[in-house]
Amino acid sequence: MRQETADASVLSRPAPAALYALAVALTALAAIVALVRAHGERLASHTGAAEWIWYTSRLPAAKPLHFYATREIALKERPSRALAKLFVDREHVLWVNGRRAGSGSQRPGDPLAIYRVEALLQPGTSRIAVEASHPTGAGGILFSLDVAGYGRDALVSNREWRVDLDPAAIATGGRYRPMVWGRPPQYPWGYPRMPRPNELPESWNR
């Protein structure tokens, strides 16, 4: 009887080969889930690897904040087309090489603001400046620039940007590292969508 019990116990144990096969199957399943999730995120995001940035996360009290976020891009020649995709909670003005490209106000759920900026870019170094403000001080900037000849999302908001309270940053660049909230989706903005045709300004040349 003891021998029969021992034999049954051995038979009930998973064989090493079966355990290995199960581990391989679980690993493959995890890889498939990761790929599907990554593909879904790429479809949902219109700003590539752009990250939400802001001036600071140290907000001891709710009060208005107005600052500038800047970044430079090097181009061999003026591109035939360049599209800036921008979301700023709450108010923004976009500057390219010291010239105003556009402005707007956005809240969670609104679409990206888009601006054609190829005429404002120049061969060599061009400076992008986002003038941002929020009535309580807590907001976010998400930026991506598509440039013909350089690809989609050729320049995106990330920790390489600089921020400054001084308006001179539009011309000289910011001096300080930004606070990085992370890539979309981030609460409360999720994945900002592209604007629908009826949400584009009438003067926007499609």
C-alpha positions as CSV (number, residue, x, y, z in Angstrom):
1,M,0.0,0.0,0.0
2,R,2.8,2.4,0.9
3,Q,4.5,1.7,-2.4
4,E,1.3,2.4,-4.4
5,T,0.9,5.7,-2.5
6,A,4.5,6.7,-3.3
7,D,4.0,5.8,-7.0
8,A,0.8,7.9,-7.1
9,S,2.6,10.8,-5.5
10,V,5.4,10.7,-8.1
11,L,2.9,10.5,-11.0
12,S,1.0,13.5,-9.6
13,R,4.1,15.7,-9.7
14,P,4.5,17.9,-12.8
15,A,7.4,16.6,-15.0
16,P,10.3,19.1,-15.4
17,A,9.6,19.2,-19.1
18,A,6.0,20.2,-18.5
19,L,7.0,22.9,-16.1
20,Y,9.5,24.3,-18.6
21,A,6.8,24.3,-21.3
22,L,4.4,26.1,-19.0
23,A,7.1,28.7,-18.2
24,V,7.8,29.2,-21.9
25,A,4.1,29.6,-22.7
26,L,3.6,32.2,-19.9
27,T,6.7,34.1,-21.1
28,A,5.4,34.1,-24.7
29,L,1.9,35.3,-23.5
30,A,3.4,38.1,-21.5
31,A,5.4,39.2,-24.5
32,I,2.3,39.2,-26.7
33,V,0.4,41.2,-24.1
34,A,3.3,43.7,-23.9
35,L,3.3,44.1,-27.7
36,V,-0.4,44.5,-27.9
37,R,-0.3,47.1,-25.2
38,A,2.6,49.0,-26.9
39,H,0.8,48.9,-30.2
40,G,-2.3,50.3,-28.5
41,E,-0.4,53.1,-26.9
42,R,1.2,54.0,-30.3
43,L,-2.2,54.2,-31.8
44,A,-3.6,56.3,-28.9
45,S,-0.7,58.7,-28.8
46,H,-0.2,61.4,-31.4
47,T,3.0,62.8,-29.7
48,G,5.4,59.9,-29.8
49,A,7.8,59.8,-26.9
50,A,6.8,63.3,-25.7
51,E,6.6,63.7,-21.9
52,W,4.4,66.0,-19.9
53,I,6.6,68.7,-18.4
54,W,6.1,71.7,-16.1
55,Y,8.0,74.3,-14.2
56,T,7.9,72.7,-10.8
57,S,5.9,70.2,-8.7
58,R,6.5,72.3,-5.5
59,L,3.3,74.2,-5.2
60,P,2.8,75.1,-1.5
61,A,-0.3,77.1,-2.4
62,A,-2.6,77.6,-5.3
63,K,-1.6,80.7,-7.2
64,P,-1.1,81.8,-10.8
65,L,2.1,80.6,-12.6
66,H,3.5,82.0,-15.8
67,F,6.8,80.7,-17.3
68,Y,8.6,79.6,-20.4
69,A,9.8,76.2,-21.6
70,T,12.4,76.1,-24.4
71,R,14.3,73.7,-26.6
72,E,16.5,74.0,-29.7
73,I,16.5,71.9,-32.8
74,A,19.3,71.8,-35.5
75,L,18.2,71.7,-39.1
76,K,20.4,71.6,-42.3
77,E,17.8,73.6,-44.2
78,R,14.4,75.1,-43.8
79,P,11.9,72.2,-44.1
80,S,9.1,72.1,-46.6
81,R,6.6,71.3,-43.8
82,A,6.7,71.3,-40.0
83,L,3.8,70.7,-37.8
84,A,3.9,71.6,-34.1
85,K,1.4,69.6,-31.8
86,L,0.9,71.2,-28.5
87,F,-1.2,70.8,-25.4
88,V,-0.8,73.2,-22.4
89,D,-3.2,73.1,-19.5
90,R,-4.1,76.0,-19.3
91,E,-2.9,78.9,-21.5
92,H,-0.1,79.0,-24.1
93,V,1.7,81.0,-26.6
94,L,4.0,79.2,-29.0
95,W,7.2,81.0,-30.2
96,V,9.6,79.9,-32.9
97,N,12.8,81.8,-33.2
98,G,11.3,84.7,-31.4
99,R,8.2,84.9,-33.6
100,R,4.7,84.1,-32.4
101,A,3.3,81.0,-34.0
102,G,0.0,80.8,-32.2
103,S,-1.8,80.8,-28.9
104,G,-4.7,79.1,-27.1
105,S,-6.3,77.7,-24.0
106,Q,-6.8,74.0,-23.3
107,R,-8.4,71.9,-20.6
108,P,-8.4,68.1,-20.1
109,G,-10.4,66.5,-22.9
110,D,-9.6,69.2,-25.5
111,P,-7.6,68.3,-28.6
112,L,-4.0,69.1,-29.4
113,A,-3.4,72.6,-30.8
114,I,-1.6,72.3,-34.1
115,Y,0.5,74.9,-35.9
116,R,2.3,75.0,-39.2
117,V,5.7,76.4,-38.4
118,E,8.0,75.7,-41.4
119,A,8.1,79.3,-42.3
120,L,9.4,80.2,-38.9
121,L,12.2,77.6,-38.8
122,Q,15.6,78.3,-40.2
123,P,18.8,76.5,-41.3
124,G,21.0,75.9,-38.3
125,T,19.7,76.2,-34.8
126,S,16.0,77.1,-34.2
127,R,14.6,77.7,-30.8
128,I,11.1,76.6,-29.7
129,A,9.6,78.4,-26.8
130,V,6.3,77.6,-25.1
131,E,4.9,80.4,-22.9
132,A,2.7,78.7,-20.4
133,S,0.4,79.8,-17.6
134,H,-2.1,78.3,-15.2
135,P,-4.4,80.1,-12.7
136,T,-3.6,77.8,-9.8
137,G,0.0,76.8,-10.8
138,A,-0.6,73.1,-11.5
139,G,-0.6,72.2,-15.2
140,G,1.3,70.4,-17.9
141,I,3.0,70.9,-21.3
142,L,3.0,68.3,-24.0
143,F,4.8,69.1,-27.3
144,S,5.8,67.3,-30.4
145,L,7.2,68.6,-33.7
146,D,6.9,66.7,-37.0
147,V,9.5,67.9,-39.5
148,A,9.7,66.9,-43.2
149,G,13.0,65.2,-43.8
150,Y,13.5,64.5,-40.1
151,G,10.4,62.5,-39.3
152,R,7.4,62.4,-37.1
153,D,8.0,63.6,-33.5
154,A,11.5,64.9,-34.4
155,L,11.5,67.1,-31.3
156,V,9.4,66.3,-28.2
157,S,9.0,67.7,-24.7
158,N,11.2,65.9,-22.2
159,R,13.8,66.4,-19.5
160,E,16.1,68.0,-22.1
161,W,14.0,71.1,-22.2
162,R,14.7,74.1,-20.0
163,V,12.2,76.3,-18.1
164,D,12.5,79.9,-16.8
165,L,10.3,82.6,-15.4
166,D,12.2,85.3,-17.4
167,P,10.6,86.2,-20.7
168,A,14.1,86.7,-22.1
169,A,14.1,82.9,-22.4
170,I,12.2,83.2,-25.6
171,A,15.4,84.6,-27.2
172,T,18.1,83.1,-25.0
173,G,16.6,79.8,-23.8
174,G,15.6,78.7,-20.3
175,R,18.1,78.0,-17.5
176,Y,16.5,75.3,-15.3
177,R,15.5,71.7,-15.7
178,P,11.7,71.1,-15.9
179,M,9.6,68.9,-13.8
180,V,8.7,65.7,-15.8
181,W,5.3,64.2,-15.2
182,G,5.8,61.4,-17.7
183,R,4.5,60.2,-21.0
184,P,0.7,59.9,-21.8
185,P,-1.6,58.8,-20.4
186,Q,-1.2,61.0,-17.4
187,Y,-4.1,62.1,-15.2
188,P,-6.1,64.2,-15.9
189,W,-5.1,64.5,-19.6
190,G,-5.1,60.9,-20.9
191,Y,-4.1,60.8,-24.6
192,P,-4.8,64.2,-26.2
193,R,-6.4,63.7,-29.6
194,M,-5.8,65.4,-32.9
195,P,-8.4,68.1,-33.6
196,R,-11.3,67.4,-35.9
197,P,-11.7,69.4,-39.1
198,N,-14.3,71.7,-37.5
199,E,-11.9,72.4,-34.6
200,L,-9.2,73.8,-36.9
201,P,-8.8,77.5,-37.3
202,E,-10.3,78.8,-40.5
203,S,-6.9,80.3,-41.4
204,W,-5.0,77.0,-41.0
205,N,-3.7,75.9,-44.4
206,R,-4.3,72.2,-44.7
